[in-house]
Amino acid sequence: MIEFLRQTAQLPAESTQQAVGYPSLFLLVALGALVPVVPTGALVSSAAVVAFHQSSPFSLLVVFAVASAAAFLGDISLYWLGQRGVRSKNGSRWLRTIRDRAAPERLEQAQRKLDEHGAAVLVLSRLVPAGRIPVMLACLLGGMGLRRFARGDVPACLAWAATYQLIGILGGSLFPEPWQGVVAAVGLTLLISGGPAVWRRTRAWWAR
């Protein structure tokens, strides 16, 4: 794995990295937003590490734009599909997928926060690990329209992309080789995203 990252990070031409990397980043982030199983934060951090070591002054800006646009497209597509399921008598596969990934207690918490803060809670939901789906489901069940959801999701996607890009920049600045920064950024991202879930399971195990 480390050898693969080393070879990937040492591609001979930056133009090749950009031609392949930017479209791949867009597709993977959009897919990860639509099908919430891909660790999209780690993808953004890794891309930011590579961009940090490139000579183009606009590389980091392009990564930010691509990641935030892809996240927004994926969110809007998933919300639109969820709306179709809410309106359908028999629901839909996408709505069932969203429901299955939202624990009842987290859904209840998301509904309370949505009632208190409105669409602004979307920003926090994007930054909190596993927080996006319960809030999205609360918005669907609360009858929030697609336009209102989109207005709240724009700053959420921008804040999310900036946060994980900063993690990548940190990893890139600490290590001289891009592959080392990628390993550090991915590890930190997975720790941030998976840490709360591990902590909850540990507390539940000790409470038995």
N, CA, C and O of each residue as an XYZ file, in Angstrom:
832
protein
N       0.832     -1.202      0.000
C       0.000      0.000      0.000
C       0.871      1.258      0.000
O       0.641      2.189     -0.772
N       1.885      1.266      0.891
C       2.774      2.428      0.954
C       3.539      2.589     -0.351
O       3.723      3.706     -0.834
N       3.990      1.461     -0.930
C       4.716      1.532     -2.192
C       3.829      2.056     -3.312
O       4.293      2.799     -4.178
N       2.551      1.672     -3.301
C       1.608      2.178     -4.301
C       1.447      3.694     -4.180
O       1.459      4.412     -5.180
N       1.296      4.174     -2.924
C       1.169      5.614     -2.708
C       2.428      6.340     -3.130
O       2.356      7.443     -3.672
N       3.603      5.725     -2.884
C       4.859      6.344     -3.270
C       4.933      6.534     -4.791
O       5.311      7.600     -5.279
N       4.563      5.476     -5.531
C       4.610      5.545     -6.984
C       3.577      6.509     -7.539
O       3.850      7.224     -8.503
N       2.386      6.537     -6.937
C       1.334      7.442     -7.393
C       1.727      8.888     -7.195
O       1.498      9.731     -8.062
N       2.326      9.173     -6.039
C       2.696     10.547     -5.720
C       3.868     11.035     -6.545
O       4.120     12.239     -6.587
N       4.616     10.117     -7.224
C       5.780     10.509     -7.987
C       5.522     10.393     -9.487
O       6.430     10.045    -10.243
N       4.333     10.672     -9.914
C       4.033     10.713    -11.339
C       4.909     11.750    -12.016
O       5.170     12.801    -11.430
N       5.369     11.491    -13.227
C       6.375     12.370    -13.837
C       5.879     13.763    -14.182
O       6.662     14.712    -14.163
N       4.611     13.908    -14.493
C       4.122     15.214    -14.949
C       2.911     15.643    -14.133
O       2.004     14.851    -13.880
N       2.909     16.922    -13.721
C       1.760     17.433    -12.974
C       0.513     17.464    -13.837
O      -0.595     17.271    -13.337
N       0.683     17.705    -15.129
C      -0.477     17.750    -16.022
C      -1.195     16.407    -16.063
O      -2.420     16.351    -16.171
N      -0.421     15.326    -15.976
C      -1.027     13.993    -15.950
C      -1.799     13.780    -14.665
O      -2.909     13.247    -14.679
N      -1.203     14.202    -13.537
C      -1.891     14.080    -12.260
C      -3.210     14.849    -12.275
O      -4.230     14.349    -11.800
N      -3.188     16.054    -12.818
C      -4.379     16.893    -12.827
C      -5.437     16.348    -13.775
O      -6.626     16.356    -13.457
N      -5.008     15.878    -14.932
C      -5.961     15.378    -15.923
C      -6.704     14.149    -15.412
O      -7.880     13.954    -15.722
N      -6.022     13.329    -14.638
C      -6.637     12.122    -14.094
C      -7.261     12.390    -12.724
O      -8.346     11.899    -12.414
N      -6.562     13.171    -11.919
C      -6.962     13.343    -10.526
C      -8.231     14.135    -10.321
O      -9.084     13.726     -9.532
N      -8.387     15.259    -11.005
C      -9.553     16.110    -10.771
C     -10.862     15.434    -11.163
O     -11.805     15.444    -10.371
N     -10.957     14.841    -12.372
C     -12.218     14.136    -12.694
C     -12.484     12.960    -11.754
O     -13.629     12.710    -11.377
N     -11.414     12.232    -11.373
C     -11.601     11.107    -10.457
C     -12.090     11.589     -9.101
O     -12.971     10.975     -8.500
N     -11.517     12.694     -8.614
C     -11.948     13.251     -7.336
C     -13.417     13.646     -7.393
O     -14.173     13.363     -6.463
N     -13.825     14.296     -8.474
C     -15.217     14.730     -8.606
C     -16.156     13.529     -8.592
O     -17.150     13.526     -7.866
N     -15.845     12.510     -9.388
C     -16.726     11.345     -9.483
C     -16.803     10.597     -8.159
O     -17.886     10.185     -7.743
N     -15.664     10.416     -7.491
C     -15.660      9.652     -6.247
C     -16.358     10.395     -5.110
O     -17.066      9.779     -4.313
N     -16.164     11.717     -5.028
C     -16.832     12.483     -3.976
C     -18.335     12.519     -4.217
O     -19.117     12.364     -3.279
N     -18.745     12.724     -5.476
C     -20.172     12.732     -5.795
C     -20.796     11.370     -5.501
O     -21.902     11.288     -4.967
N     -20.077     10.301     -5.855
C     -20.577      8.950     -5.575
C     -20.647      8.704     -4.077
O     -21.593      8.086     -3.589
N     -19.639      9.190     -3.341
C     -19.633      9.001     -1.903
C     -20.747      9.751     -1.204
O     -21.259      9.297     -0.181
N     -21.129     10.903     -1.753
C     -22.261     11.644     -1.190
C     -23.580     10.956     -1.520
O     -24.518     10.976     -0.723
N     -23.641     10.354     -2.690
C     -24.873      9.695     -3.119
C     -25.033      8.322     -2.467
O     -26.139      7.932     -2.091
N     -23.941      7.603     -2.340
C     -23.930      6.282     -1.707
C     -22.952      6.367     -0.541
O     -21.752      6.177     -0.740
N     -23.426      6.645      0.659
C     -22.537      6.992      1.781
C     -21.720      5.829      2.328
O     -21.890      5.422      3.478
N     -20.823      5.293      1.484
C     -19.914      4.246      1.944
C     -18.466      4.583      1.602
O     -17.539      3.974      2.137
N     -18.273      5.556      0.706
C     -16.929      5.949      0.292
C     -16.402      7.000      1.260
O     -17.107      7.970      1.539
N     -15.168      6.840      1.792
C     -14.603      7.838      2.713
C     -14.168      9.095      1.961
O     -12.984      9.276      1.676
N     -15.115      9.945      1.647
C     -14.832     11.102      0.804
C     -13.898     12.104      1.465
O     -13.117     12.764      0.779
N     -13.965     12.230      2.788
C     -13.060     13.150      3.462
C     -11.608     12.780      3.230
O     -10.770     13.654      3.005
N     -11.304     11.490      3.283
C      -9.943     11.026      3.038
C      -9.517     11.309      1.601
O      -8.350     11.611      1.352
N     -10.443     11.215      0.660
C     -10.129     11.524     -0.731
C      -9.732     12.984     -0.895
O      -8.752     13.296     -1.571
N     -10.497     13.874     -0.274
C     -10.198     15.303     -0.375
C      -8.862     15.619      0.279
O      -8.068     16.381     -0.273
N      -8.605     15.044      1.442
C      -7.338     15.283      2.129
C      -6.157     14.785      1.300
O      -5.130     15.458      1.210
N      -6.302     13.616      0.700
C      -5.231     13.068     -0.130
C      -4.970     13.940     -1.353
O      -3.821     14.198     -1.712
N      -6.054     14.391     -1.990
C      -5.892     15.271     -3.151
C      -5.233     16.589     -2.760
O      -4.446     17.144     -3.526
N      -5.555     17.089     -1.570
C      -4.954     18.338     -1.099
C      -3.459     18.174     -0.852
O      -2.685     19.095     -1.113
N      -3.044     17.009     -0.350
C      -1.617     16.751     -0.140
C      -0.869     16.821     -1.465
O       0.162     17.486     -1.570
N      -1.393     16.129     -2.478
C      -0.752     16.119     -3.788
C      -0.721     17.527     -4.375
O       0.294     17.943     -4.934
N      -1.828     18.266     -4.250
C      -1.889     19.627     -4.776
C      -0.924     20.545     -4.037
O      -0.367     21.464     -4.639
N      -0.720     20.315     -2.759
C       0.187     21.140     -1.959
C       1.617     21.052     -2.481
O       2.370     22.024     -2.410
N       1.984     19.896     -3.001
C       3.351     19.682     -3.490
C       3.502     20.037     -4.971
O       4.598     19.916     -5.519
N       2.447     20.462     -5.615
C       2.550     20.852     -7.012
C       2.977     22.310     -7.132
O       2.838     23.090     -6.190
N       3.493     22.661     -8.294
C       4.017     24.015     -8.493
C       2.923     25.023     -8.844
O       3.114     26.225     -8.658
N       1.802     24.561     -9.340
C       0.726     25.473     -9.723
C       0.114     26.128     -8.484
O      -0.247     25.434     -7.533
N      -0.006     27.457     -8.486
C      -0.587     28.137     -7.317
C      -2.091     27.924     -7.184
O      -2.680     28.235     -6.149
N      -2.704     27.394     -8.231
C      -4.155     27.229     -8.227
C      -4.595     25.792     -7.928
O      -5.792     25.506     -7.917
N      -3.644     24.890     -7.687
C      -3.996     23.481     -7.496
C      -4.915     23.288     -6.302
O      -5.911     22.571     -6.397
N      -4.593     23.917     -5.184
C      -5.420     23.766     -3.988
C      -6.801     24.368     -4.190
O      -7.796     23.829     -3.705
N      -6.863     25.485     -4.905
C      -8.158     26.108     -5.180
C      -9.026     25.206     -6.041
O     -10.234     25.108     -5.824
N      -8.413     24.546     -7.018
C      -9.172     23.639     -7.886
C      -9.673     22.434     -7.095
O     -10.811     22.003     -7.280
N      -8.839     21.892     -6.223
C      -9.273     20.769     -5.384
C     -10.474     21.183     -4.535
O     -11.447     20.438     -4.417
N     -10.399     22.375     -3.946
C     -11.511     22.871     -3.131
C     -12.784     23.006     -3.956
O     -13.854     22.585     -3.518
N     -12.674     23.589     -5.148
C     -13.845     23.792     -6.001
C     -14.439     22.462     -6.461
O     -15.656     22.280     -6.442
N     -13.580     21.540     -6.870
C     -14.050     20.241     -7.354
C     -14.727     19.460     -6.229
O     -15.801     18.892     -6.428
N     -14.106     19.429     -5.047
C     -14.647     18.656     -3.933
C     -15.983     19.218     -3.464
O     -16.930     18.458     -3.262
N     -16.075     20.532     -3.288
C     -17.320     21.127     -2.798
C     -18.438     20.986     -3.826
O     -19.582     20.724     -3.456
N     -18.124     21.157     -5.116
C     -19.147     21.011     -6.159
C     -19.648     19.576     -6.241
O     -20.847     19.343     -6.395
N     -18.733     18.612     -6.140
C     -19.130     17.206     -6.204
C     -19.976     16.819     -4.997
O     -20.962     16.093     -5.131
N     -19.586     17.307     -3.813
C     -20.364     17.006     -2.604
C     -21.770     17.586     -2.710
O     -22.747     16.944     -2.322
N     -21.864     18.803     -3.239
C     -23.173     19.434     -3.395
C     -24.040     18.662     -4.387
O     -25.221     18.429     -4.132
N     -23.459     18.268     -5.510
C     -24.211     17.508     -6.507
C     -24.705     16.188     -5.929
O     -25.849     15.796     -6.158
N     -23.839     15.498     -5.176
C     -24.251     14.234     -4.573
C     -25.351     14.412     -3.546
O     -26.298     13.627     -3.502
N     -25.229     15.448     -2.712
C     -26.261     15.714     -1.702
C     -27.608     16.025     -2.349
O     -28.640     15.486     -1.952
N     -27.581     16.898     -3.345
C     -28.829     17.296     -4.003
C     -29.479     16.106     -4.703
O     -30.698     15.941     -4.658
N     -28.663     15.283     -5.346
C     -29.206     14.100     -6.031
C     -29.836     13.138     -5.029
O     -30.919     12.605     -5.267
N     -29.146     12.917     -3.899
C     -29.681     12.008     -2.889
C     -30.955     12.569     -2.263
O     -31.899     11.826     -1.994
N     -30.978     13.869     -2.034
C     -32.175     14.481     -1.441
C     -33.357     14.413     -2.402
O     -34.486     14.150     -1.989
N     -33.092     14.651     -3.685
C     -34.150     14.575     -4.689
C     -34.715     13.154     -4.773
O     -35.928     12.968     -4.867
N     -33.832     12.160     -4.740
C     -34.290     10.771     -4.766
C     -35.064     10.436     -3.491
O     -36.050      9.701     -3.532
N     -34.613     10.978     -2.360
C     -35.341     10.766     -1.125
C     -36.719     11.399     -1.150
O     -37.673     10.827     -0.622
N     -36.836     12.577     -1.760
C     -38.149     13.221     -1.890
C     -39.113     12.374     -2.704
O     -40.297     12.276     -2.381
N     -38.601     11.770     -3.747
C     -39.454     10.892     -4.548
C     -39.954      9.718     -3.708
O     -41.097      9.284     -3.853
N     -39.095      9.210     -2.836
C     -39.519      8.113     -1.971
C     -40.557      8.540     -0.953
O     -41.474      7.779     -0.644
N     -40.422      9.764     -0.423
C     -41.397     10.266      0.545
C     -42.764     10.424     -0.103
O     -43.788     10.133      0.514
N     -42.778     10.880     -1.335
C     -44.045     11.114     -2.029
C     -44.678      9.830     -2.532
O     -45.885      9.783     -2.769
N     -43.871      8.785     -2.696
C     -44.392      7.521     -3.201
C     -45.053      6.729     -2.081
O     -44.589      6.758     -0.941
N     -46.112      6.037     -2.394
C     -46.818      5.226     -1.393
C     -45.949      4.086     -0.875
O     -45.995      3.734      0.303
N     -45.165      3.522     -1.770
C     -44.340      2.378     -1.399
C     -42.911      2.773     -1.040
O     -42.066      1.910     -0.802
N     -42.644      4.068     -1.001
C     -41.294      4.523     -0.700
C     -40.350      4.241     -1.863
O     -40.800      4.082     -2.997
N     -39.075      4.180     -1.600
C     -38.091      3.891     -2.636
C     -36.857      3.278     -1.992
O     -36.673      3.329     -0.775
N     -36.022      2.701     -2.837
C     -34.780      2.093     -2.346
C     -33.880      3.139     -1.711
O     -33.228      2.867     -0.702
N     -33.839      4.340     -2.295
C     -32.964      5.387     -1.762
C     -33.451      5.861     -0.395
O     -32.647      6.114      0.502
N     -34.763      5.980     -0.241
C     -35.289      6.409      1.055
C     -35.031      5.342      2.107
O     -34.705      5.668      3.248
N     -35.171      4.090      1.745
C     -34.882      3.004      2.694
C     -33.405      3.001      3.070
O     -33.049      2.733      4.217
N     -32.545      3.301      2.093
C     -31.112      3.372      2.380
C     -30.817      4.472      3.396
O     -30.035      4.274      4.325
N     -31.448      5.629      3.213
C     -31.245      6.746      4.149
C     -31.759      6.371      5.532
O     -31.102      6.641      6.537
N     -32.937      5.749      5.584
C     -33.507      5.357      6.881
C     -32.619      4.339      7.593
O     -32.418      4.421      8.805
N     -32.091      3.382      6.833
C     -31.275      2.338      7.434
C     -29.993      2.893      8.035
O     -29.444      2.310      8.970
N     -29.513      4.007      7.509
C     -28.258      4.589      7.985
C     -28.473      5.660      9.045
O     -27.511      6.283      9.493
N     -29.702      5.881      9.448
C     -29.999      6.882     10.482
C     -30.553      6.177     11.713
O     -31.693      5.713     11.716
N     -29.737      6.103     12.751
C     -30.202      5.489     13.996
C     -31.351      6.298     14.576
O     -31.343      7.525     14.479
N     -32.347      5.640     15.181
C     -33.525      6.361     15.689
C     -33.180      7.495     16.646
O     -33.772      8.572     16.563
N     -32.230      7.270     17.556
C     -31.893      8.328     18.510
C     -31.223      9.517     17.829
O     -31.426     10.663     18.228
N     -30.419      9.237     16.794
C     -29.764     10.326     16.071
C     -30.763     11.085     15.206
O     -30.647     12.297     15.025
N     -31.742     10.361     14.674
C     -32.792     11.019     13.906
C     -33.601     11.951     14.796
O     -33.910     13.077     14.405
N     -33.939     11.485     15.983
C     -34.691     12.321     16.923
C     -33.889     13.566     17.301
O     -34.442     14.662     17.389
N     -32.604     13.396     17.519
C     -31.749     14.530     17.849
C     -31.667     15.507     16.679
O     -31.702     16.722     16.874
N     -31.558     14.969     15.462
C     -31.485     15.815     14.271
C     -32.774     16.601     14.072
O     -32.737     17.765     13.673
N     -33.912     15.974     14.346
C     -35.191     16.664     14.203
C     -35.317     17.818     15.192
O     -35.849     18.876     14.857
N     -34.821     17.608     16.417
C     -34.846     18.697     17.405
C     -33.967     19.861     16.957
O     -34.369     21.021     17.041
N     -32.776     19.547     16.484
C     -31.869     20.611     16.049
C     -32.415     21.328     14.821
O     -32.230     22.535     14.662
N     -33.087     20.578     13.955
C     -33.662     21.194     12.768
C     -34.783     22.148     13.154
O     -34.911     23.225     12.570
N     -35.587     21.764     14.126
C     -36.650     22.649     14.606
C     -36.088     23.910     15.250
O     -36.679     24.985     15.142
N     -34.946     23.776     15.920
C     -34.372     24.913     16.634
C     -33.587     25.855     15.719
O     -33.655     27.075     15.869
N     -32.843     25.282     14.772
C     -31.909     26.087     13.981
C     -32.230     26.141     12.496
O     -31.590     26.899     11.767
N     -33.183     25.376     12.030
C     -33.537     25.395     10.621
C     -32.430     24.802      9.754
O     -31.687     23.921     10.188
N     -32.333     25.301      8.525
C     -31.385     24.751      7.551
C     -29.937     24.966      7.947
O     -29.049     24.322      7.389
N     -29.672     25.860      8.903
C     -28.294     26.111      9.335
C     -27.654     24.866      9.932
O     -26.428     24.755      9.953
N     -28.459     23.933     10.414
C     -27.915     22.722     11.021
C     -27.232     21.841      9.978
O     -26.475     20.939     10.338
N     -27.487     22.086      8.690
C     -26.846     21.307      7.634
C     -25.336     21.484      7.638
O     -24.597     20.551      7.324
N     -24.873     22.689      7.996
C     -23.432     22.940      8.030
C     -22.769     22.041      9.065
O     -21.763     21.394      8.771
N     -23.315     21.997     10.255
C     -22.751     21.156     11.312
C     -22.866     19.678     10.968
O     -21.975     18.892     11.290
N     -23.959     19.299     10.315
C     -24.157     17.883      9.999
C     -23.096     17.371      9.035
O     -22.736     16.194      9.083
N     -22.594     18.228      8.168
C     -21.556     17.835      7.217
C     -20.207     17.657      7.896
O     -19.367     16.889      7.428
N     -20.001     18.373      9.005
C     -18.711     18.331      9.684
C     -18.654     17.255     10.762
O     -17.574     16.762     11.089
N     -19.808     16.889     11.314
C     -19.852     15.858     12.353
C     -19.876     14.481     11.690
O     -20.700     14.243     10.808
N     -18.986     13.570     12.099
C     -18.996     12.219     11.514
C     -20.366     11.554     11.638
O     -20.969     11.534     12.711
N     -20.840     11.013     10.522
C     -22.135     10.312     10.457
C     -23.302     11.223     10.817
O     -24.350     10.743     11.249
N     -23.133     12.524     10.644
C     -24.206     13.453     10.983
C     -25.057     13.875      9.804
O     -26.153     14.403      9.989
N     -24.567     13.650      8.593
C     -25.267     14.152      7.409
C     -26.575     13.421      7.149
O     -27.591     14.060      6.875
N     -26.568     12.097      7.228
C     -27.743     11.311      6.858
C     -28.915     11.536      7.812
O     -30.031     11.735      7.335
N     -28.723     11.515      9.146
C     -29.873     11.785     10.031
C     -30.502     13.151      9.794
O     -31.726     13.283      9.827
N     -29.670     14.178      9.554
C     -30.212     15.513      9.306
C     -30.945     15.553      7.965
O     -31.998     16.179      7.848
N     -30.392     14.893      6.968
C     -31.054     14.856      5.664
C     -32.412     14.160      5.776
O     -33.394     14.612      5.186
N     -32.469     13.059      6.534
C     -33.733     12.361      6.716
C     -34.724     13.225      7.485
O     -35.915     13.234      7.173
N     -34.235     13.950      8.487
C     -35.112     14.862      9.235
C     -35.669     15.943      8.316
O     -36.834     16.322      8.441
N     -34.851     16.440      7.397
C     -35.326     17.435      6.434
C     -36.390     16.842      5.515
O     -37.382     17.501      5.204
N     -36.184     15.603      5.084
C     -37.155     14.944      4.212
C     -38.485     14.732      4.930
O     -39.547     15.042      4.390
N     -38.420     14.209      6.132
C     -39.643     13.939      6.889
C     -40.334     15.219      7.323
O     -41.548     15.233      7.525
N     -39.565     16.306      7.470
C     -40.141     17.598      7.830
C     -40.712     18.361      6.650
O     -41.274     19.442      6.820
N     -40.569     17.801      5.442
C     -41.141     18.437      4.261
C     -40.345     19.618      3.728
O     -40.912     20.468      3.042
N     -39.057     19.702      4.019
C     -38.244     20.796      3.505
C     -38.105     20.676      1.989
O     -37.778     19.608      1.473
N     -38.353     21.766      1.288
C     -38.260     21.759     -0.162
C     -36.828     21.656     -0.651
O     -35.885     21.924      0.093
N     -36.674     21.264     -1.913
C     -35.347     21.067     -2.475
C     -34.566     22.378     -2.533
O     -33.362     22.382     -2.279
N     -35.223     23.485     -2.860
C     -34.516     24.763     -2.949
C     -33.989     25.204     -1.591
O     -32.855     25.671     -1.483
N     -34.808     25.059     -0.558
C     -34.362     25.452      0.777
C     -33.218     24.557      1.247
O     -32.262     25.028      1.863
N     -33.322     23.273      0.953
C     -32.238     22.362      1.308
C     -30.958     22.747      0.580
O     -29.878     22.731      1.171
N     -31.073     23.094     -0.699
C     -29.896     23.473     -1.487
C     -29.228     24.721     -0.918
O     -28.001     24.797     -0.854
N     -30.036     25.702     -0.505
C     -29.452     26.926      0.063
C     -28.673     26.628      1.348
O     -27.630     27.233      1.595
N     -29.169     25.711      2.154
C     -28.451     25.344      3.367
C     -27.265     24.436      3.104
O     -26.310     24.412      3.879
N     -27.325     23.681      1.999
C     -26.275     22.707      1.714
C     -25.046     23.346      1.082
O     -23.950     22.793      1.178
N     -25.203     24.492      0.443
C     -24.055     25.153     -0.189
C     -22.975     25.494      0.842
O     -21.836     25.058      0.677
N     -23.287     26.263      1.908
C     -22.233     26.527      2.903
C     -21.757     25.264      3.606
O     -20.604     25.194      4.031
N     -22.631     24.261      3.734
C     -22.226     23.005      4.370
C     -21.142     22.311      3.560
O     -20.151     21.842      4.120
N     -21.321     22.243      2.253
C     -20.327     21.590      1.385
C     -19.034     22.395      1.324
O     -17.949     21.814      1.277
N     -19.132     23.723      1.323
C     -17.934     24.558      1.311
C     -17.128     24.371      2.595
O     -15.905     24.238      2.551
N     -17.816     24.360      3.737
C     -17.129     24.173      5.015
C     -16.508     22.785      5.106
O     -15.403     22.627      5.624
N     -17.222     21.779      4.600
C     -16.709     20.407      4.626
C     -15.449     20.287      3.777
O     -14.450     19.725      4.227
N     -15.487     20.810      2.552
C     -14.328     20.725      1.670
C     -13.139     21.475      2.254
O     -12.008     20.996      2.174
N     -13.379     22.641      2.840
C     -12.290     23.426      3.436
C     -11.670     22.690      4.616
O     -10.450     22.703      4.780
N     -12.494     22.050      5.437
C     -11.978     21.346      6.620
C     -11.056     20.206      6.235
O      -9.953     20.093      6.769
N     -11.494     19.360      5.313
C     -10.669     18.217      4.938
C      -9.487     18.625      4.068
O      -8.466     17.937      4.047
N      -9.616     19.727      3.359
C      -8.464     20.224      2.617
C      -7.393     20.745      3.580
O      -6.201     20.560      3.337
N      -7.807     21.385      4.656
C      -6.843     21.845      5.656
C      -6.101     20.666      6.292
O      -4.911     20.766      6.591
N      -6.805     19.555      6.497
C      -6.140     18.356      7.014
C      -5.078     17.888      6.030
O      -3.977     17.508      6.429
N      -5.409     17.917      4.749
C      -4.437     17.531      3.736
C      -3.257     18.483      3.670
O      -2.117     18.045      3.515
N      -3.513     19.772      3.784
C      -2.423     20.752      3.775
C      -1.499     20.537      4.964
O      -0.279     20.645      4.841
N      -2.088     20.232      6.116
C      -1.284     19.943      7.306
C      -0.389     18.737      7.077
O       0.797     18.765      7.405
N      -0.957     17.680      6.515
C      -0.157     16.494      6.227
C       0.921     16.768      5.200
O       2.033     16.253      5.314
N       0.602     17.584      4.185
C       1.585     17.897      3.167
C       2.716     18.764      3.679
O       3.848     18.653      3.207
N       2.423     19.629      4.643
C       3.454     20.533      5.168
C       4.379     19.846      6.162
O       5.495     20.314      6.385
N       3.941     18.752      6.758
C       4.748     18.072      7.770
C       5.752     17.096      7.177
O       6.735     16.744      7.829
N       5.511     16.651      5.932
C       6.369     15.627      5.345
C       6.895     16.093      3.989
O       6.175     16.750      3.237
N       8.144     15.757      3.677
C       8.727     16.211      2.413
C       8.194     15.476      1.191
O       8.144     16.039      0.098
N       7.795     14.217      1.374
C       7.317     13.416      0.252
C       5.795     13.405      0.222
O       5.167     13.255      1.270
N       5.179     13.561     -0.960
C       3.706     13.559     -1.045
C       3.071     12.290     -0.491
O       2.037     12.358      0.173
N       3.684     11.119     -0.760
C       3.061      9.874     -0.297
C       3.028      9.803      1.226
O       2.106      9.223      1.800
N       4.031     10.390      1.884
C       4.027     10.413      3.345
C       2.886     11.292      3.871
O       2.208     10.942      4.837
N       2.694     12.433      3.217
C       1.594     13.313      3.606
C       0.241     12.673      3.375
O      -0.688     12.869      4.158
N       0.128     11.899      2.289
C      -1.136     11.212      1.995
C      -1.446     10.197      3.087
O      -2.579     10.121      3.562
N      -0.449      9.421      3.486
C      -0.653      8.427      4.547
C      -1.084      9.110      5.844
O      -2.013      8.659      6.514
N      -0.394     10.211      6.193
C      -0.733     10.935      7.422
C      -2.135     11.528      7.346
O      -2.892     11.443      8.312
N      -2.494     12.130      6.205
C      -3.810     12.761      6.051
C      -4.924     11.724      6.091
O      -5.956     11.947      6.723
N      -4.724     10.592      5.421
C      -5.739      9.538      5.427
C      -5.925      8.985      6.836
O      -7.053      8.775      7.283
N      -4.803      8.749      7.540
C      -4.899      8.242      8.902
C      -5.633      9.192      9.825
O      -6.470      8.770     10.622
N      -5.316     10.491      9.720
C      -5.983     11.478     10.569
C      -7.459     11.593     10.221
O      -8.299     11.725     11.110
N      -7.777     11.543      8.933
C      -9.172     11.636      8.504
C      -9.987     10.449      8.995
O     -11.102     10.616      9.488
N      -9.431      9.255      8.859
C     -10.144      8.068      9.327
C     -10.298      8.073     10.841
O     -11.301      7.593     11.371
N      -9.298      8.620     11.541
C      -9.393      8.717     12.996
C     -10.513      9.664     13.399
O     -11.272      9.379     14.326
N     -10.616     10.796     12.700
C     -11.657     11.772     13.003
C     -13.042     11.207     12.702
O     -13.975     11.375     13.488
N     -13.165     10.535     11.557
C     -14.483     10.038     11.146
C     -14.902      8.785     11.903
O     -16.089      8.588     12.165
N     -13.937      7.934     12.259
C     -14.288      6.683     12.919
C     -14.191      6.712     14.427
O     -14.752      5.847     15.101
N     -13.485      7.698     14.971
C     -13.295      7.779     16.420
C     -14.585      7.854     17.221
O     -14.746      7.091     18.173
N     -15.520      8.752     16.872
C     -16.773      8.840     17.639
C     -17.568      7.548     17.650
O     -18.144      7.186     18.676
N     -17.608      6.845     16.520
C     -18.367      5.584     16.479
C     -17.733      4.539     17.387
O     -18.431      3.808     18.089
N     -16.397      4.472     17.367
C     -15.709      3.516     18.246
C     -15.952      3.863     19.709
O     -16.145      2.974     20.538
N     -15.942      5.167     20.028
C     -16.169      5.598     21.398
C     -17.578      5.234     21.867
O     -17.759      4.788     23.000
N     -18.587      5.426     20.989
C     -19.963      5.080     21.361
C     -20.105      3.584     21.598
O     -20.774      3.162     22.541
N     -19.482      2.786     20.749
C     -19.578      1.336     20.923
C     -18.870      0.892     22.187
O     -19.336     -0.011     22.881
N     -17.733      1.529     22.492
C     -17.003      1.179     23.720
C     -17.825      1.523     24.954
O     -17.881      0.736     25.899
N     -18.463      2.690     24.957
C     -19.312      3.074     26.089
C     -20.493      2.126     26.245
O     -20.859      1.752     27.359
N     -21.092      1.735     25.103
C     -22.228      0.809     25.172
C     -21.794     -0.557     25.714
O     -22.535     -1.210     26.449
N     -20.569     -0.978     25.335
C     -20.078     -2.287     25.804
C     -19.833     -2.243     27.309
O     -20.181     -3.189     28.017
N     -19.234     -1.146     27.812
C     -18.949     -1.044     29.236
C     -20.238     -0.851     30.056
O     -20.280     -1.176     31.242
N     -21.269     -0.328     29.417
C     -22.526     -0.091     30.138
C     -23.361     -1.344     30.305
O     -24.355     -1.331     31.031
N     -22.978     -2.415     29.654
C     -23.758     -3.649     29.761
C     -23.660     -4.251     31.167
O     -24.257     -5.294     31.435
